[in-house]
Amino acid sequence: MVAHDVPARGATRRGRSRRGRPHPISVVGVLGELLVTAGVCVLLFLVWQLWLNDAVLRAAQNNEAAALSEQWSEEPIRPDTPSDPLTPVVVPQPSDAEIFGILLVPRFGADYAAKLAGGVSASRTLNPIGLGHYPETQMPGEAGNFAVAGHRNTHGKPLNLIGELRVGDAIVVEVPEGWYTYRFRTLEYVQPSGVGVLEPVPQADGVAASDSIITLTSCNPAFSTAERIIAYGAFESWTPRASGPPASITEPLED
């Protein structure tokens, strides 16, 4: 009697022969696996570069700006510093990459703070510092156009939420002498060559300015340089350092 669970001798030989035969290596299969691995690596790099790394940089830049603000608040106020809230101090034009102020935008987050420096060079100002002031434009509180550039993505993305501003939102510029409060008015979209937004009266070449405005410029759409998104704000008030931070920094946001 032959047990049913024991294969015949010939079957055993044939089975061993098939199991012992090596499978040929497919070049296409190996190449496919390499491409999949490379794709995963690229995806992980993009996640790090565009989200995680930016979040780390944004937090670090917020902390650096907050520390600078604290340093200014602890410094003694110079006797010659004007303290009239009706007469804004006009600070001198900064040199290239010189940090002179801090941008505070409650709509961008309660902890948001971005350092402002002179010039708009990517390598010297925008990438390492955050925000840059167009040197041919006016300074905060001065009649005319205080224009600022910043990244919408990467390098801490200080203007990432520019498109979410609401009419009336506070846009505050802090300098050692005090705070300038602007109120957001409108957005505009222009081509990269649209330098008319930097005129003392934006898009009005040759017109003399009587009001003080702030202009924030960044790339649009996100992750693209096809055009520029422009945010305009109108000057509302000046708060001297001696008076303490303005209420506009901590006021509730409206939907």
C-alpha positions, 0 to 999 in steps of 0.5 A: 500500500502506498500512502497517499501523502507520499509522492511517487519517486518520479514526481519527487525527482521532477519537483526537486528539479523545478525547485532547484532551477534558478529564476532569471533576473529581470533587468526591467524588474530591477530598473523598476524597483530602482525607479520606485525607490528614487521616486520615494526619495524625491517625494520625501525630500519634497515633503521635507523641503516644502513643509517640514523644513519650512515649518522649522525655519518659520518657528526659528525666524519667529523666535529670532524676531521675538527676541529682537523685539524684546531686546528693543523693549529693554533698551533705554529710550533715547531722549531725542526720540519723538513721542508724539503719536500724531507724528510718525518717526521716519527711520533712515533707509537701511543698507543692504541686508541690514535688519531694521524692523519686524513685520507682525501680521495677526492673520498669519498667526499669533506667534508670527514675526518676520525680520525686515532688512534692506534690499531684495536680493535672494542670497543676501536678504530674502533667503537668510533673513526673511523679508526685504525692503525695496530700496527705491521705495519709501520707509514706514510712516513716510508719505508714499509706498513702503514696499516689501518682498518675501517668499511665499514658499521655502526659506521660512515662507514669510508671506505664505498666507498673503492671499488670506488677508481680510479687509481691515486686517492689521499689518504692523511694522515694528522698529526700535522707536515704535510701531506703525499700524497699517490696515489691509485694503486689497489684493492685486495680481501682476506680471513679474515685470509689473514694477508699477506696484512700487511707485509712490502711488502704486500703478500711478507713475509720476503722481505725488504721494500724500498718503502712506501705504504698505505693499507686500509682494510675493510669487503667485500661484504657490510653488510658481513664479508665473506672476506676483500677488500684491497686498496693499495696506493703508497707514492708520497710526503710529505708536511710540515705544514709550506707549507700549505695543499697539492694540492692533497686534492682539485684537480679535480677528474678524472672519 
